[in-house]
């Protein structure tokens, strides 16, 4: 049964603007948070493999990611969040990675490899596995946030090389058309964007005044443009802006 504090939070939701989608997780409150950014390379061959629904699950790749997780667990002070770039985590490994981090009380925000569905549909998603204590004991909640639109040229390349078509999730698109979700996690308000979504100034500005931090999961070689976008986002949104990019 939810704790009394969590129940009290639920009753106070009416005071929150109805124009934004808020997701409240956890009842703790922290004066500061620590965020760990991973330096992880995803090769073009890995992208081609996940685009063709034959992900690279080699021992070498697993060890590379596992080493990063182990290094994260050794950090002092312990991070509250560890963030992985866009398309960097194979779906089959997400649960084992998040379980190890969860056991240490670390929340995971990661860009996962493509999701494939019937009709040659393809979609990129961010996975959030966040610490939660609303049931009265430590646990975690997993949330999927879709990248609603592909990057420039991404959809054309997926179609021409692999015969894949970007999946349009109409229900999800409608629900966050005016505002992407705002996660209120242990009193910290943050939003998540995936790579090219950061270029949408209207989407950025809707976070203004509502978040403490904007987390961006990216795979982009145009470092100069993204450096400017990050600075612009920090000024537009008036929040800490955190970018993790493909190595």
DAFENCOR-V265567 format. One record per pair of residues at least 12 apart in sequence whose C-alpha atoms are under 6 Angstrom apart, sorted by sequence separation. I is the first residue (numbers start at 1). J is the second residue. D is the distance in Angstrom with one decimal. If there is no record, write none. Layout:
i=I j=J d=D
i=I j=J d=D
This chain:
i=129 j=141 d=5.6
i=112 j=125 d=6.0
i=129 j=142 d=4.4
i=112 j=126 d=5.9
i=128 j=142 d=5.6
i=111 j=126 d=4.5
i=128 j=143 d=5.0
i=110 j=126 d=5.6
i=127 j=143 d=5.9
i=110 j=127 d=5.3
i=127 j=144 d=4.8
i=109 j=127 d=5.8
i=126 j=144 d=5.9
i=109 j=128 d=4.6
i=126 j=145 d=5.2
i=108 j=128 d=5.8
i=125 j=145 d=5.5
i=108 j=129 d=5.1
i=125 j=146 d=4.3
i=190 j=211 d=4.9
i=90 j=112 d=5.9
i=107 j=129 d=5.7
i=125 j=147 d=5.6
i=189 j=211 d=4.6
i=190 j=212 d=5.7
i=192 j=214 d=5.9
i=194 j=216 d=5.6
i=195 j=217 d=5.6
i=88 j=111 d=5.8
i=89 j=112 d=4.6
i=90 j=113 d=5.2
i=107 j=130 d=4.7
i=124 j=147 d=5.6
i=189 j=212 d=5.3
i=190 j=213 d=4.8
i=191 j=214 d=4.9
i=192 j=215 d=4.8
i=193 j=216 d=4.9
i=194 j=217 d=4.9
i=195 j=218 d=4.1
i=87 j=111 d=4.9
i=88 j=112 d=5.7
i=89 j=113 d=5.8
i=107 j=131 d=5.7
i=190 j=214 d=5.6
i=192 j=216 d=5.8
i=194 j=218 d=5.9
i=81 j=106 d=5.6
i=86 j=111 d=3.9
i=87 j=112 d=4.6
i=80 j=106 d=5.1
i=81 j=107 d=4.7
i=82 j=108 d=5.2
i=83 j=109 d=4.9
i=84 j=110 d=4.5
i=85 j=111 d=5.3
i=87 j=113 d=4.3
i=213 j=239 d=5.0
i=218 j=244 d=6.0
i=219 j=245 d=5.3
i=81 j=108 d=5.7
i=83 j=110 d=5.6
i=212 j=239 d=5.1
i=213 j=240 d=4.5
i=214 j=241 d=4.8
i=215 j=242 d=4.8
i=216 j=243 d=4.8
i=217 j=244 d=5.4
i=218 j=245 d=4.6
i=219 j=246 d=4.9
i=213 j=241 d=5.6
i=208 j=237 d=4.2
i=205 j=237 d=5.9
i=121 j=164 d=5.8
i=122 j=165 d=6.0
i=123 j=166 d=6.0
i=35 j=79 d=5.4
i=120 j=164 d=5.1
i=121 j=165 d=5.0
i=122 j=166 d=5.1
i=123 j=167 d=5.7
i=34 j=79 d=4.6
i=121 j=166 d=5.7
i=122 j=167 d=5.5
i=151 j=196 d=5.4
i=34 j=80 d=5.3
i=35 j=81 d=4.9
i=36 j=82 d=4.6
i=37 j=83 d=5.3
i=38 j=84 d=5.7
i=42 j=88 d=6.0
i=121 j=167 d=5.3
i=33 j=80 d=6.0
i=35 j=82 d=5.9
i=26 j=132 d=4.5
i=25 j=132 d=5.9
i=26 j=133 d=5.2
i=26 j=134 d=5.6
i=6 j=134 d=5.7
i=3 j=134 d=5.7
i=86 j=217 d=5.0
i=2 j=134 d=5.2
i=85 j=217 d=4.8
i=86 j=218 d=4.9
i=2 j=135 d=4.5
i=3 j=136 d=5.6
i=85 j=218 d=5.4
i=86 j=219 d=5.6
i=1 j=135 d=5.6
i=29 j=186 d=5.1
i=28 j=186 d=4.6
i=29 j=187 d=5.2
i=20 j=179 d=5.6
i=22 j=181 d=5.8
i=26 j=185 d=5.8
i=27 j=186 d=5.2
i=85 j=244 d=5.4
i=21 j=181 d=4.9
i=22 j=182 d=4.8
i=23 j=183 d=4.9
i=24 j=184 d=4.7
i=25 j=185 d=4.8
i=26 j=186 d=4.8
i=85 j=245 d=5.3
i=22 j=183 d=5.9
i=23 j=184 d=5.9
i=85 j=246 d=5.7
i=41 j=246 d=5.5
i=41 j=247 d=4.3
i=40 j=247 d=5.2
i=39 j=247 d=5.8
